[in-house]
Structures are given as structure tokens and as C-alpha cells.
Amino acid sequence: MNKSALIIAGLVLGTAGAWAADTVAGPPYWGPRAPGGGTDATLELKWDSGTLIAGGFAFYTGAGLWAGVDFNISTLAAYHYVSAGKLYYYPNWPNNIFEGNRMAVWSFVGSVPGSILSGPTYVRGTAHGWNTYANGYDLASTTAFVMAFEQYYNYPNCDPVICYSTQADYTHSWYYYTGAWHPIGGLGNGNFPIMTRAFVSDQGIGVAPASLGRVKAMYH
């Protein structure tokens, strides 16, 4: 993989010169955003620390470029509905306009992500920081899955799907490129988890997808 051809920009904070030469420094931003919560019937699953460390990445060509986090609910027998996905948007970058992404639940078999189980569904952010999108997929007897988002639109008219968190468990973070999933460390930017989460519920919520197509959001 030619990384310099794949990545257009990375927001680098804190440690000068720590990332590859094809990254571009972004505006400083530090501090956690409130991660949200749930009800007695809903659990929020995460591997990130909740604190943004170094902004995010956007790709030259967004279509077919996904990033996601795997989760295992084998110890949560009742919580087999994926009720929502959650994604962190870096403030004001790259163009301070929300164009939208696609969200999907992917399978996770043999310690690697597999194929799409639910979606893709068009979603669009409304605020910088955490955004939560209703999903409503019943995993049934499946106990492991990946919550993933696709950038889809091209830089700079896009919403990135990779925002790095402070050091936590990065081994559950993945990106999808040229028809295959890769560990997030393969981007060469250090071992940091991405800020994507999932909510699971013990009861279905019957959410209809907003769109299964690649719809351009007219938000200017």
C-alpha cells in the first residue's frame, strides 16, 4: 500500500515530528468530550479513552474507505440488539461542513472483520465531537461484530471516520482499504484506538434506515 497516496491529511498535536511527512498540522484541541450514557436497558461499548489525542485522518478518495472497532458481547447474553453507532468528529475539520457518512455493522469472525451484516445506512453529523446514530440491528446468536463508518466523500468535502484517542486498547481498531481489513496500526501513525463506539440493548427499537444509498448531504 502506498500510504502517501492514500492519506491526504492528519491533524498532528502534541509531539512535533512524530508522524509521517505527508501529514499536515491542524489546530490545537485537547480535552475530553462527554461520552454520553444510556438507560438500564442499554450499554455503551468502547475501547477508546474518551480523550482526543491527535485529531484525525481524511482520505483522498472516500468511497470504500471504512474504519471501525470490534466488540464482543458473549458475556452480555441479553444485549444482542445493536441499537446505535457513535462516531467522533474532529472540530472544524476539514471544511466545517457535515457532508455525511455511511454506517454499517460488519461481522467479526476468526479475529478479523468480515462482511456487512446491517446497512450501509446514510448518516450525517450535527455537531463536532460525539454523534450518535440509531441502528436497530438484531445480532441474534452472533456475539462479535464491528461498528464501522465509511468516509465515502473525497477530501476536503468529507467527514473523516478516523479520530485517534489517547493510548488505550488499539488492537480492536481497524480500517478497510482495497477490499480488505487492516489493523489501525498499519497506517503508520502509532498505536492508538479510534473513537468509534456502539450501543447494545436488551430490546429491539425498530429503526428504519434513512438511506441505503450514497446520498450527498446538501448542508452549506
C-alpha positions in Angstrom: 0.0 0.0 0.0 1.3 3.4 -0.9 0.4 5.4 2.3 1.3 8.8 0.8 -1.2 8.2 -2.0 -3.9 7.1 0.4 -3.8 9.7 3.1 -4.3 13.4 2.5 -4.0 14.9 5.9 -3.5 14.1 9.5 -4.1 16.5 12.4 -1.0 16.3 14.5 -0.9 17.6 18.0 1.4 17.5 20.9 4.5 15.8 19.6 6.3 17.6 16.7 7.7 15.3 14.0 6.2 12.2 15.4 4.1 11.3 12.4 4.8 10.8 8.7 5.9 13.7 6.4 2.7 13.6 4.4 0.6 14.9 7.4 -0.4 18.5 7.9 -0.6 20.1 11.3 -4.1 21.1 12.4 -5.5 23.5 15.0 -4.8 22.6 18.7 -7.5 20.8 20.6 -7.3 19.0 23.9 -9.7 17.6 26.4 -12.4 15.0 26.6 -15.9 15.3 25.4 -18.7 13.8 27.4 -19.2 10.3 26.2 -22.9 10.1 26.9 -24.6 7.4 28.7 -27.6 5.1 28.4 -30.5 3.5 30.2 -30.8 0.4 32.3 -31.5 -1.5 29.1 -28.7 -0.1 27.0 -24.9 -0.4 27.3 -22.3 1.7 25.6 -19.4 -0.3 24.3 -16.0 1.4 23.8 -12.2 0.7 23.6 -11.1 4.4 23.4 -10.3 6.5 26.4 -12.7 9.3 25.5 -10.0 11.9 25.1 -8.8 13.1 21.7 -5.1 12.9 21.3 -4.1 13.9 17.7 -7.1 14.8 15.6 -7.9 12.5 12.7 -7.3 11.5 9.1 -9.1 12.0 5.9 -8.5 10.2 2.7 -8.1 11.5 -0.9 -10.9 9.2 -2.1 -13.5 8.3 0.5 -15.7 5.7 -1.2 -14.9 2.2 0.0 -12.7 3.5 2.9 -14.1 2.3 6.2 -12.9 2.4 9.8 -14.4 0.5 12.7 -14.0 -1.1 16.1 -14.8 -4.7 17.0 -16.8 -5.7 20.1 -17.7 -9.0 21.7 -20.9 -9.4 23.7 -20.5 -13.1 24.6 -20.8 -12.2 28.3 -23.8 -10.0 27.7 -26.4 -12.6 26.7 -29.4 -10.3 26.8 -27.8 -7.4 24.9 -28.0 -8.6 21.4 -29.5 -5.6 19.6 -27.1 -3.1 18.2 -29.2 0.0 18.9 -26.8 2.7 17.8 -23.3 3.6 16.5 -21.3 6.5 17.8 -18.6 8.5 16.0 -16.3 11.4 17.0 -15.8 14.3 14.6 -12.7 16.5 14.9 -13.8 20.1 15.5 -14.0 22.3 12.3 -12.0 19.9 10.1 -11.5 19.6 7.2 -14.2 22.1 6.0 -16.5 22.7 8.9 -19.4 21.3 6.9 -21.1 18.0 7.7 -21.5 16.0 4.4 -22.4 12.7 5.9 -21.0 9.1 6.1 -22.4 5.6 5.8 -22.7 3.4 8.9 -22.8 -0.4 8.9 -22.5 -3.4 11.3 -19.9 -5.9 10.0 -19.2 -9.4 11.0 -16.2 -10.4 13.1 -15.1 -14.0 12.5 -11.7 -15.5 13.2 -10.3 -12.4 14.9 -10.7 -10.2 11.8 -13.7 -8.2 10.4 -15.7 -9.9 7.7 -18.7 -8.7 5.7 -21.6 -6.3 6.2 -24.4 -7.6 8.3 -26.5 -4.5 8.5 -26.5 -1.4 6.3 -24.9 0.6 5.0 -27.1 3.4 6.2 -26.5 7.1 5.4 -25.9 9.3 8.5 -24.9 12.9 8.9 -23.3 14.6 11.9 -24.8 17.7 13.5 -22.1 18.7 16.0 -18.3 18.4 16.4 -17.4 15.8 18.9 -19.6 12.8 19.6 -22.5 12.0 17.3 -24.8 9.0 17.9 -26.9 7.3 15.1 -29.8 4.9 15.7 -29.2 1.5 14.2 -31.6 -1.3 15.5 -29.9 -4.5 14.2 -30.6 -7.8 16.0 -27.4 -9.9 16.3 -29.4 -12.9 17.3 -26.8 -15.6 18.2 -23.9 -13.6 16.8 -21.6 -12.5 19.7 -18.9 -10.4 17.9 -19.3 -7.6 15.4 -17.7 -4.4 14.1 -19.3 -1.0 14.2 -17.9 0.9 11.2 -18.3 4.1 9.3 -17.3 4.9 5.7 -15.8 8.3 4.8 -17.3 8.0 1.3 -16.9 11.6 0.1 -13.5 12.9 -1.0 -11.2 15.3 0.9 -11.8 18.1 1.7 -15.5 17.8 1.3 -15.9 15.0 3.7 -16.4 13.9 7.3 -13.4 11.8 8.4 -14.0 8.5 10.2 -10.7 8.2 12.0 -10.1 10.3 15.1 -7.5 8.9 17.4 -7.9 8.6 21.2 -5.3 8.7 23.9 -3.5 5.4 24.4 -6.0 2.7 25.3 -6.6 -0.7 23.6 -5.9 -0.1 19.9 -6.0 -3.8 19.0 -9.7 -3.6 18.3 -9.5 -0.7 15.8 -9.4 -1.4 12.0 -9.6 0.3 8.6 -10.8 -1.1 5.3 -9.0 -0.4 2.1 -8.8 -2.1 -1.3 -11.2 -4.8 -0.3 -9.5 -5.9 2.9 -9.4 -5.0 6.6 -6.2 -4.0 8.3 -5.2 -3.2 11.9 -5.2 0.5 12.5 -1.5 0.4 13.3 -1.0 -0.3 9.6 -1.5 3.4 8.8 1.9 4.0 10.5 0.7 6.7 12.9 1.3 4.9 16.2 -0.8 2.5 18.2 -3.9 4.5 19.1 -7.6 3.4 19.2 -10.1 5.2 17.0 -13.1 7.0 18.6 -16.0 4.8 17.3 -18.4 3.1 19.8 -21.6 1.0 19.8 -24.7 0.8 21.9 -26.3 -2.5 22.6 -29.8 -3.0 24.0 -31.8 -5.9 25.5 -34.7 -4.9 23.4 -35.3 -4.0 19.7 -36.1 -0.5 18.7 -37.3 -0.9 15.1 -35.2 1.8 13.4 -35.7 2.2 9.6 -32.6 3.3 7.8 -32.5 6.8 6.5 -31.0 5.8 3.2 -29.2 2.7 1.8 -27.6 4.7 -0.9 -24.7 7.2 -1.2 -26.6 10.4 -0.7 -24.9 13.8 -0.8 -25.9 16.0 2.1 -26.8 19.5 1.0 -25.5 21.2 4.1 -23.8 24.5 3.4 
